[in-house]
Amino acid sequence: MLYILDYISLICMLLLVICVLVGVAFLTLLERKV
């Protein structure tokens, strides 16, 4: 069970990092267009 929880937490962390990077890239693209 501990290993499964570790994998889930790791995946959640990766998803959060990816979402943040996508958000930052999207904002920079919007700023460049404006």
Backbone atoms as SQL, in Angstrom:
CREATE TABLE atoms (id INTEGER PRIMARY KEY, chain TEXT, resi INTEGER, resn TEXT, atom TEXT, x REAL, y REAL, z REAL);
INSERT INTO atoms VALUES
  (1, 'A', 1, 'MET', 'N', 0.842, -1.210, 0.000),
  (2, 'A', 1, 'MET', 'CA', 0.000, 0.000, 0.000),
  (3, 'A', 1, 'MET', 'C', 0.872, 1.252, 0.000),
  (4, 'A', 2, 'LEU', 'N', 1.962, 1.233, 0.784),
  (5, 'A', 2, 'LEU', 'CA', 2.814, 2.424, 0.857),
  (6, 'A', 2, 'LEU', 'C', 3.391, 2.753, -0.513),
  (7, 'A', 3, 'TYR', 'N', 3.799, 1.713, -1.252),
  (8, 'A', 3, 'TYR', 'CA', 4.371, 1.968, -2.573),
  (9, 'A', 3, 'TYR', 'C', 3.326, 2.610, -3.494),
  (10, 'A', 4, 'ILE', 'N', 2.090, 2.106, -3.428),
  (11, 'A', 4, 'ILE', 'CA', 1.018, 2.655, -4.277),
  (12, 'A', 4, 'ILE', 'C', 0.781, 4.116, -3.926),
  (13, 'A', 5, 'LEU', 'N', 0.749, 4.433, -2.636),
  (14, 'A', 5, 'LEU', 'CA', 0.533, 5.829, -2.219),
  (15, 'A', 5, 'LEU', 'C', 1.682, 6.701, -2.706),
  (16, 'A', 6, 'ASP', 'N', 2.906, 6.176, -2.646),
  (17, 'A', 6, 'ASP', 'CA', 4.064, 6.949, -3.111),
  (18, 'A', 6, 'ASP', 'C', 3.939, 7.233, -4.611),
  (19, 'A', 7, 'TYR', 'N', 3.525, 6.235, -5.382),
  (20, 'A', 7, 'TYR', 'CA', 3.382, 6.440, -6.823),
  (21, 'A', 7, 'TYR', 'C', 2.296, 7.468, -7.109),
  (22, 'A', 8, 'ILE', 'N', 1.164, 7.381, -6.382),
  (23, 'A', 8, 'ILE', 'CA', 0.061, 8.328, -6.591),
  (24, 'A', 8, 'ILE', 'C', 0.517, 9.744, -6.258),
  (25, 'A', 9, 'SER', 'N', 1.232, 9.909, -5.147),
  (26, 'A', 9, 'SER', 'CA', 1.702, 11.248, -4.752),
  (27, 'A', 9, 'SER', 'C', 2.698, 11.769, -5.785),
  (28, 'A', 10, 'LEU', 'N', 3.559, 10.885, -6.307),
  (29, 'A', 10, 'LEU', 'CA', 4.548, 11.301, -7.305),
  (30, 'A', 10, 'LEU', 'C', 3.846, 11.753, -8.584),
  (31, 'A', 11, 'ILE', 'N', 2.838, 10.991, -9.019),
  (32, 'A', 11, 'ILE', 'CA', 2.085, 11.349, -10.226),
  (33, 'A', 11, 'ILE', 'C', 1.368, 12.678, -10.019),
  (34, 'A', 12, 'CYS', 'N', 0.783, 12.878, -8.827),
  (35, 'A', 12, 'CYS', 'CA', 0.080, 14.139, -8.543),
  (36, 'A', 12, 'CYS', 'C', 1.060, 15.306, -8.618),
  (37, 'A', 13, 'MET', 'N', 2.256, 15.122, -8.072),
  (38, 'A', 13, 'MET', 'CA', 3.256, 16.195, -8.099),
  (39, 'A', 13, 'MET', 'C', 3.637, 16.515, -9.546),
  (40, 'A', 14, 'LEU', 'N', 3.839, 15.475, -10.368),
  (41, 'A', 14, 'LEU', 'CA', 4.201, 15.696, -11.772),
  (42, 'A', 14, 'LEU', 'C', 3.082, 16.432, -12.504),
  (43, 'A', 15, 'LEU', 'N', 1.817, 16.041, -12.233),
  (44, 'A', 15, 'LEU', 'CA', 0.686, 16.702, -12.889),
  (45, 'A', 15, 'LEU', 'C', 0.631, 18.168, -12.490),
  (46, 'A', 16, 'LEU', 'N', 0.872, 18.466, -11.209),
  (47, 'A', 16, 'LEU', 'CA', 0.847, 19.862, -10.750),
  (48, 'A', 16, 'LEU', 'C', 1.937, 20.665, -11.447),
  (49, 'A', 17, 'VAL', 'N', 3.146, 20.090, -11.546),
  (50, 'A', 17, 'VAL', 'CA', 4.258, 20.795, -12.198),
  (51, 'A', 17, 'VAL', 'C', 3.927, 21.054, -13.668),
  (52, 'A', 18, 'ILE', 'N', 3.374, 20.049, -14.351),
  (53, 'A', 18, 'ILE', 'CA', 3.029, 20.204, -15.768),
  (54, 'A', 18, 'ILE', 'C', 1.965, 21.285, -15.933),
  (55, 'A', 19, 'CYS', 'N', 0.950, 21.274, -15.051),
  (56, 'A', 19, 'CYS', 'CA', -0.115, 22.284, -15.135),
  (57, 'A', 19, 'CYS', 'C', 0.470, 23.679, -14.949),
  (58, 'A', 20, 'VAL', 'N', 1.393, 23.832, -14.007),
  (59, 'A', 20, 'VAL', 'CA', 2.004, 25.146, -13.754),
  (60, 'A', 20, 'VAL', 'C', 2.805, 25.595, -14.978),
  (61, 'A', 21, 'LEU', 'N', 3.585, 24.681, -15.557),
  (62, 'A', 21, 'LEU', 'CA', 4.391, 25.035, -16.737),
  (63, 'A', 21, 'LEU', 'C', 3.489, 25.428, -17.906),
  (64, 'A', 22, 'VAL', 'N', 2.414, 24.675, -18.123),
  (65, 'A', 22, 'VAL', 'CA', 1.483, 24.988, -19.217),
  (66, 'A', 22, 'VAL', 'C', 0.833, 26.344, -18.969),
  (67, 'A', 23, 'GLY', 'N', 0.446, 26.614, -17.720),
  (68, 'A', 23, 'GLY', 'CA', -0.182, 27.904, -17.386),
  (69, 'A', 23, 'GLY', 'C', 0.770, 29.054, -17.643),
  (70, 'A', 24, 'VAL', 'N', 2.023, 28.906, -17.220),
  (71, 'A', 24, 'VAL', 'CA', 3.014, 29.972, -17.427),
  (72, 'A', 24, 'VAL', 'C', 3.254, 30.187, -18.919),
  (73, 'A', 25, 'ALA', 'N', 3.396, 29.108, -19.672),
  (74, 'A', 25, 'ALA', 'CA', 3.630, 29.228, -21.116),
  (75, 'A', 25, 'ALA', 'C', 2.428, 29.896, -21.781),
  (76, 'A', 26, 'PHE', 'N', 1.209, 29.541, -21.357),
  (77, 'A', 26, 'PHE', 'CA', -0.002, 30.131, -21.939),
  (78, 'A', 26, 'PHE', 'C', -0.052, 31.625, -21.655),
  (79, 'A', 27, 'LEU', 'N', 0.281, 32.015, -20.420),
  (80, 'A', 27, 'LEU', 'CA', 0.266, 33.444, -20.055),
  (81, 'A', 27, 'LEU', 'C', 1.310, 34.210, -20.857),
  (82, 'A', 28, 'THR', 'N', 2.488, 33.628, -21.039),
  (83, 'A', 28, 'THR', 'CA', 3.539, 34.321, -21.802),
  (84, 'A', 28, 'THR', 'C', 3.100, 34.484, -23.259),
  (85, 'A', 29, 'LEU', 'N', 2.429, 33.473, -23.818),
  (86, 'A', 29, 'LEU', 'CA', 1.961, 33.576, -25.203),
  (87, 'A', 29, 'LEU', 'C', 0.910, 34.672, -25.313),
  (88, 'A', 30, 'LEU', 'N', 0.000, 34.754, -24.325),
  (89, 'A', 30, 'LEU', 'CA', -1.032, 35.796, -24.344),
  (90, 'A', 30, 'LEU', 'C', -0.379, 37.168, -24.259),
  (91, 'A', 31, 'GLU', 'N', 0.628, 37.308, -23.400),
  (92, 'A', 31, 'GLU', 'CA', 1.300, 38.604, -23.255),
  (93, 'A', 31, 'GLU', 'C', 1.997, 38.986, -24.556),
  (94, 'A', 32, 'ARG', 'N', 2.577, 38.009, -25.241),
  (95, 'A', 32, 'ARG', 'CA', 3.264, 38.306, -26.502),
  (96, 'A', 32, 'ARG', 'C', 2.260, 38.747, -27.559),
  (97, 'A', 33, 'LYS', 'N', 1.087, 38.101, -27.604),
  (98, 'A', 33, 'LYS', 'CA', 0.061, 38.480, -28.587),
  (99, 'A', 33, 'LYS', 'C', -0.419, 39.898, -28.307),
  (100, 'A', 34, 'VAL', 'N', -0.574, 40.246, -27.034),
  (101, 'A', 34, 'VAL', 'CA', -1.058, 41.592, -26.663),
  (102, 'A', 34, 'VAL', 'C', 0.124, 42.562, -26.702);
